[in-house]
């Protein structure tokens, strides 16, 4: 019989700050890389019979509580698991710490005080791991993780049939359609990677999709869209125009023409028709991007890096977004010209100037947006956004 364990997904404080604005509203384990979130991957590998909770920022703890016992299995929420890594975690004895080759703490088995003090009796080597320590690591690792997720989700299962109106280029075993998926008159190319189409997903006529690609339940790829890998749509997303190597965490739309590439989009975001976000500098030089932890623009080592967008942010029609722009939570952008490369949370305006969004106005809009998907803005959500609003003063 499997032992029921008390598993806590912990946020490394410094890493969480580097992952802002995406971790303003969620623990790191709720970030989506590949097809599923990091937490969903861990749960699938560790087993469903355990108790799971979180150790994260204090203002998130009502929504994501910590359930500590005298003996806990602490798991890093920013580390993407593999079957071998999960086996090592489950094999840890009391007092054992599992460390990656770069020193990253992957997991610890023991008392809360031992974890807090970083005192352990034995170190176990995990080797190299995929650790999401910067927002751009999400799209950098999306292709490889998407492939492994595809294999785990589809092993031993039969894909729903592809209708004759859709053209498939490449191996058929790299394509999987869940029941109720609708794909009519589209072109799907699996030569360079797998394609996963979730339940009640619609890929409309004229859309061209190249793998690796995943669309989760109730998402839509609109007429004539051009989608390059590695792209992931979380649940209830809409995309149109041209999208490349981008991850939508969920409940967000870029439904019209315009380009988005090498980007990560939070929840409840909207990008207006005709808006284009650059992912390459004119001089092809290496890109710097705003880092919340460093409080300045930091080198990424990347030549391609696009938009990083926090939850509940909106961009109007025909806007221009510069390379590696970071947009916080609750931002509203509009107007012509390029906004600055970092826009702090709860700002509204254009390149001509910005004002602070009043919280009551933000809550009213969030309620309207979420109600369209049958989801209510709770008092707990309001408290979280109020805390972020107060925190973000230092970043304006």
C-alpha positions as CSV (number, residue, x, y, z in Angstrom):
1,X,0.0,0.0,0.0
2,X,1.3,3.5,-0.9
3,X,2.2,5.6,2.0
4,X,0.2,8.8,2.3
5,X,2.7,11.7,2.4
6,X,2.3,15.4,3.3
7,X,3.7,17.1,0.2
8,X,4.3,20.8,0.2
9,X,5.2,22.7,-3.0
10,X,7.5,25.5,-1.9
11,X,8.5,28.7,-3.6
12,X,12.1,29.7,-3.3
13,X,11.8,33.4,-2.3
14,X,14.4,34.8,-4.7
15,X,13.3,32.7,-7.6
16,X,9.7,33.8,-7.1
17,X,10.8,37.4,-7.3
18,X,12.6,36.7,-10.6
19,X,9.4,35.1,-11.9
20,X,7.3,38.2,-11.3
21,X,4.8,39.4,-12.6
22,X,3.6,35.8,-13.3
23,X,4.1,34.7,-9.7
24,X,2.3,37.8,-8.3
25,X,-1.0,35.8,-8.5
26,X,0.1,32.1,-8.2
27,X,2.7,29.8,-6.7
28,X,5.5,28.9,-9.2
29,X,4.1,25.4,-9.4
30,X,1.0,26.8,-11.2
31,X,3.0,28.0,-14.1
32,X,2.3,26.2,-17.3
33,X,5.2,24.7,-19.2
34,X,4.6,22.2,-22.0
35,X,1.0,21.0,-21.8
36,X,0.2,20.9,-18.0
37,X,1.3,23.0,-15.1
38,X,4.3,22.1,-13.0
39,X,2.1,21.0,-10.2
40,X,0.0,18.8,-12.4
41,X,3.1,17.0,-13.6
42,X,4.3,16.4,-10.1
43,X,1.0,15.1,-8.9
44,X,0.8,12.7,-11.9
45,X,4.2,11.3,-11.1
46,X,4.1,11.3,-7.2
47,X,0.5,10.0,-7.0
48,X,-2.9,11.3,-6.3
49,X,-3.3,9.8,-2.8
50,X,-1.0,12.2,-1.0
51,X,-1.9,15.5,0.8
52,X,-0.8,18.5,-1.2
53,X,-0.4,22.1,-0.2
54,X,1.8,25.2,-0.8
55,X,4.4,27.3,0.8
56,X,4.3,30.7,-1.0
57,X,4.0,34.4,-0.4
58,X,2.0,35.3,2.7
59,X,-0.8,37.2,0.8
60,X,-1.4,34.1,-1.3
61,X,-1.8,31.7,1.6
62,X,-5.6,31.9,2.0
63,X,-6.0,30.7,-1.6
64,X,-2.9,28.5,-1.5
65,X,-2.7,27.3,2.2
66,X,0.2,25.5,3.9
67,X,-0.7,22.3,5.6
68,X,2.4,21.4,7.7
69,X,2.9,18.2,9.7
70,X,5.7,17.1,11.9
71,X,7.1,15.3,8.8
72,X,6.8,16.9,5.3
73,X,8.1,16.2,1.8
74,X,9.0,19.6,0.5
75,X,9.1,19.9,-3.4
76,X,10.4,22.9,-5.3
77,X,7.5,24.3,-7.3
78,X,9.7,25.8,-10.0
79,X,11.4,22.5,-10.9
80,X,9.9,20.5,-13.8
81,X,9.7,16.8,-12.9
82,X,10.7,13.7,-14.8
83,X,9.7,10.1,-13.8
84,X,13.3,9.5,-12.7
85,X,13.3,12.7,-10.6
86,X,10.0,11.8,-9.0
87,X,11.3,8.4,-8.0
88,X,14.3,10.1,-6.3
89,X,11.9,12.4,-4.4
90,X,9.8,9.5,-3.2
91,X,12.9,7.5,-2.1
92,X,14.2,10.3,0.2
93,X,14.6,9.3,3.8
94,X,14.1,11.6,6.8
95,X,16.7,14.3,6.7
96,X,17.6,13.8,3.0
97,X,17.9,16.7,0.6
98,X,17.8,16.2,-3.1
99,X,20.1,18.7,-4.9
100,X,20.5,19.4,-8.6
101,X,24.0,19.7,-10.0
102,X,23.9,23.5,-9.8
103,X,22.9,23.4,-6.1
104,X,19.2,23.9,-6.6
105,X,17.2,22.3,-3.8
106,X,14.7,20.0,-5.5
107,X,13.2,18.3,-2.5
108,X,13.6,17.7,1.2
109,X,12.2,15.1,3.5
110,X,11.9,16.1,7.2
111,X,10.6,18.5,9.7
112,X,9.6,22.1,9.0
113,X,12.3,23.5,11.2
114,X,15.0,21.5,9.4
115,X,13.7,22.8,6.1
116,X,13.6,26.4,7.4
117,X,17.2,26.2,8.7
118,X,18.4,24.2,5.7
119,X,19.8,21.6,7.9
120,X,19.8,18.1,6.5
121,X,21.7,14.9,7.3
122,X,22.4,13.7,3.8
123,X,22.6,15.2,0.3
124,X,21.4,13.2,-2.7
125,X,22.5,14.2,-6.2
126,X,19.7,14.8,-8.7
127,X,21.9,15.7,-11.7
128,X,20.7,18.3,-14.1
129,X,17.1,19.5,-13.9
130,X,14.8,21.9,-15.7
131,X,14.4,24.7,-13.3
132,X,12.1,27.7,-14.3
133,X,14.0,30.5,-12.6
134,X,13.2,33.3,-15.1
135,X,10.0,33.9,-17.0
136,X,11.7,33.3,-20.4
137,X,12.7,29.8,-19.3
138,X,9.1,28.9,-19.9
139,X,9.2,29.4,-23.6
140,X,12.8,28.2,-23.8
141,X,11.9,24.8,-22.4
142,X,8.4,24.6,-23.9
143,X,9.3,22.3,-26.9
144,X,11.0,19.6,-24.9
145,X,8.5,19.6,-22.0
146,X,5.6,19.6,-24.4
147,X,6.9,16.5,-26.1
148,X,7.4,14.6,-22.8
149,X,3.9,15.8,-21.6
150,X,2.4,14.5,-24.9
151,X,3.9,11.1,-24.4
152,X,2.7,10.9,-20.8
153,X,-0.8,12.0,-21.6
154,X,-1.4,9.8,-24.7
155,X,0.4,6.6,-23.9
156,X,-1.9,3.6,-24.4
157,X,-4.7,5.8,-25.7
158,X,-6.3,6.2,-29.1
159,X,-6.7,9.6,-30.7
160,X,-10.1,10.7,-32.0
161,X,-10.2,10.5,-35.8
162,X,-9.1,13.5,-37.9
163,X,-11.8,14.6,-40.3
164,X,-11.0,14.3,-44.0
165,X,-11.3,18.1,-44.5
166,X,-8.1,18.6,-42.5
167,X,-4.6,18.0,-44.0
168,X,-2.0,16.3,-41.9
169,X,1.6,16.7,-42.8
170,X,4.0,14.4,-41.0
171,X,3.7,11.4,-38.7
172,X,0.2,10.5,-37.6
173,X,1.4,9.2,-34.2
174,X,2.5,12.7,-33.3
175,X,-1.1,13.9,-33.4
176,X,-3.7,13.4,-30.7
177,X,-7.2,14.7,-30.6
178,X,-9.3,14.4,-27.5
179,X,-13.0,13.5,-27.8
180,X,-15.2,16.5,-28.8
181,X,-12.3,18.3,-30.5
182,X,-13.3,20.0,-33.7
183,X,-10.7,20.4,-36.5
184,X,-12.1,21.2,-39.9
185,X,-10.4,22.5,-43.0
186,X,-7.1,23.1,-41.2
187,X,-3.5,22.1,-41.9
188,X,-1.5,20.4,-39.2
189,X,2.2,19.7,-39.5
190,X,3.8,17.2,-37.1
191,X,7.2,16.9,-38.8
192,X,9.0,19.0,-36.2
193,X,6.9,18.1,-33.1
194,X,3.7,16.7,-31.7
195,X,0.3,18.3,-31.7
196,X,-2.2,17.8,-28.9
197,X,-5.8,19.0,-29.2
198,X,-7.8,19.0,-26.0
199,X,-11.5,18.5,-25.3
200,X,-13.9,20.9,-27.0
201,X,-11.0,22.7,-28.7
202,X,-11.9,24.1,-32.1
203,X,-9.2,24.6,-34.8
204,X,-11.1,26.6,-37.5
205,X,-10.8,26.3,-41.3
206,X,-7.7,27.8,-42.9
207,X,-5.6,27.6,-39.7
208,X,-2.1,26.3,-40.2
209,X,-0.5,24.8,-37.1
210,X,3.0,23.4,-36.8
211,X,4.1,21.3,-33.9
212,X,5.1,21.2,-31.1
213,X,1.7,22.6,-30.2
214,X,-0.9,22.0,-27.5
215,X,-4.4,23.5,-27.1
216,X,-6.2,22.7,-23.8
217,X,-9.9,22.3,-23.2
218,X,-12.3,24.9,-24.7
219,X,-9.6,26.9,-26.6
220,X,-9.9,28.1,-30.1
221,X,-7.5,28.6,-33.0
222,X,-9.4,31.1,-35.3
223,X,-9.8,31.2,-39.1
224,X,-6.5,31.6,-41.0
225,X,-4.3,31.6,-37.9
226,X,-0.6,30.9,-38.4
227,X,0.8,29.0,-35.4
228,X,4.4,27.9,-35.1
229,X,5.8,25.7,-32.4
230,X,6.5,25.5,-29.6
231,X,3.1,27.1,-28.6
232,X,0.8,26.1,-25.8
233,X,-2.7,27.4,-25.2
234,X,-4.0,26.9,-21.7
235,X,-7.8,26.3,-21.2
236,X,-10.3,28.8,-22.6
237,X,-7.8,30.7,-24.9
238,X,-8.4,32.2,-28.4
239,X,-5.6,32.9,-30.8
240,X,-5.5,34.3,-34.3
241,X,-3.0,36.0,-36.6
242,X,0.6,34.8,-36.1
243,X,1.9,33.2,-32.9
244,X,5.2,31.5,-32.4
245,X,6.9,29.8,-29.4
246,X,4.5,31.3,-26.9
247,X,2.7,30.0,-23.8
248,X,-0.7,31.2,-22.7
249,X,-1.3,30.1,-19.1
250,X,-5.1,30.2,-19.6
251,X,-8.3,32.3,-20.1
252,X,-6.5,34.8,-22.4
253,X,-7.0,36.0,-25.9
254,X,-5.1,37.2,-28.9
255,X,-7.9,36.6,-31.3
256,X,-7.0,38.8,-34.2
257,X,-4.2,39.7,-36.6
258,X,-0.8,40.7,-35.4
259,X,2.3,38.9,-34.2
260,X,3.3,37.4,-30.9
261,X,6.5,35.3,-30.4
262,X,8.7,34.0,-27.7
263,X,6.1,35.2,-25.1
264,X,4.4,34.2,-21.9
265,X,0.9,35.4,-21.3
266,X,-0.9,35.2,-17.9
267,X,-4.6,34.6,-17.3
268,X,-7.4,36.9,-18.2
269,X,-5.3,38.9,-20.6
270,X,-6.5,40.3,-24.0
271,X,-4.3,41.5,-26.9
272,X,-6.3,43.7,-29.4
273,X,-6.5,43.2,-33.2
274,X,-3.5,44.4,-35.2
275,X,-1.2,44.6,-32.2
276,X,2.3,43.2,-32.8
277,X,4.9,42.4,-30.1
278,X,8.6,42.4,-31.3
279,X,10.8,39.5,-30.3
280,X,14.0,40.6,-32.0
281,X,16.0,43.8,-31.8
282,X,16.8,45.6,-35.1
283,X,20.5,45.2,-34.5
284,X,20.2,41.5,-33.6
285,X,22.0,42.1,-30.3
286,X,21.4,40.2,-27.1
287,X,18.4,41.2,-25.1
288,X,18.0,42.8,-21.7
289,X,14.7,42.5,-19.8
290,X,13.3,44.0,-16.6
291,X,14.0,41.8,-13.6
292,X,11.9,42.5,-10.5
293,X,14.4,40.9,-8.1
294,X,17.3,43.0,-9.5
295,X,15.1,46.1,-10.0
296,X,16.8,46.8,-13.3
297,X,17.1,45.5,-16.8
298,X,19.2,42.4,-16.8
299,X,20.9,40.4,-19.7
300,X,18.9,37.4,-20.8
301,X,21.5,35.8,-23.1
302,X,18.8,35.6,-25.7
303,X,18.5,37.0,-29.2
304,X,14.7,36.3,-29.3
305,X,12.5,37.4,-26.5
306,X,9.0,38.8,-26.6
307,X,6.2,39.9,-24.3
308,X,5.9,38.9,-20.6
309,X,2.3,39.7,-19.5
310,X,0.9,39.5,-16.0
311,X,-2.7,38.5,-15.2
312,X,-5.7,40.7,-16.1
313,X,-3.7,43.0,-18.4
314,X,-5.1,44.4,-21.7
315,X,-3.5,45.8,-24.8
316,X,-5.7,47.8,-27.2
317,X,-5.9,47.5,-31.0
318,X,-3.0,48.3,-33.4
319,X,-0.5,48.8,-30.6
320,X,3.3,48.2,-30.9
321,X,5.1,46.4,-28.2
322,X,8.9,46.5,-28.1
323,X,11.2,43.5,-27.7
324,X,11.2,41.9,-24.2
325,X,8.5,44.1,-22.8
326,X,7.4,43.2,-19.3
327,X,3.8,44.2,-18.3
328,X,2.6,43.8,-14.7
329,X,-0.8,42.8,-13.3
330,X,-3.9,44.9,-14.2
331,X,-2.3,47.0,-16.9
332,X,-4.3,48.7,-19.7
333,X,-2.3,49.9,-22.7
334,X,-3.5,51.8,-25.8
335,X,-2.4,54.3,-28.3
336,X,0.3,54.6,-31.0
337,X,4.0,54.3,-30.5
338,X,6.0,51.9,-28.3
339,X,5.3,51.9,-24.6
340,X,8.3,51.6,-22.3
341,X,9.8,48.2,-21.9
342,X,8.5,47.8,-18.4
343,X,5.0,48.8,-17.3
344,X,4.3,48.4,-13.6
345,X,1.1,46.8,-12.3
346,X,-2.2,48.7,-12.3
347,X,-1.1,51.3,-14.8
348,X,-3.3,52.6,-17.6
349,X,-2.2,54.8,-20.6
350,X,-0.1,55.0,-23.7
351,X,3.4,56.1,-24.6
352,X,2.1,59.7,-24.0
353,X,1.7,59.0,-20.3
354,X,0.3,56.7,-17.6
355,X,-2.0,56.9,-14.7
356,X,-2.8,54.5,-11.8
357,X,-5.8,52.3,-12.2
358,X,-8.2,52.6,-9.3
359,X,-8.9,49.3,-7.6
360,X,-12.7,49.6,-7.8
361,X,-12.4,50.1,-11.5
362,X,-10.1,47.2,-11.8
363,X,-12.4,44.9,-9.8
364,X,-15.4,46.0,-11.9
365,X,-13.6,45.1,-15.2
366,X,-12.3,41.8,-13.7
367,X,-15.8,40.8,-12.7
368,X,-17.1,41.4,-16.2
369,X,-14.3,39.6,-17.9
370,X,-14.4,36.5,-15.6
371,X,-18.2,36.4,-15.7
372,X,-18.0,35.7,-19.4
373,X,-16.5,32.3,-18.5
374,X,-18.9,31.7,-15.6
375,X,-16.2,32.4,-13.0
376,X,-16.7,34.8,-10.1
377,X,-14.2,37.2,-8.6
378,X,-14.1,36.1,-5.0
379,X,-13.3,38.1,-1.9
380,X,-10.1,36.1,-1.6
381,X,-9.2,37.2,-5.1
382,X,-9.9,40.8,-4.1
383,X,-7.6,40.6,-1.1
384,X,-4.8,39.2,-3.3
385,X,-5.1,42.0,-5.8
386,X,-5.3,44.6,-3.1
387,X,-2.0,43.2,-1.7
388,X,-0.4,43.3,-5.1
389,X,-1.7,46.8,-5.6
390,X,0.1,47.9,-2.4
391,X,3.3,45.9,-3.2
392,X,3.5,47.3,-6.7
393,X,4.0,50.9,-5.4
394,X,7.7,50.2,-5.2
395,X,7.8,49.3,-8.9
396,X,6.1,52.3,-10.4
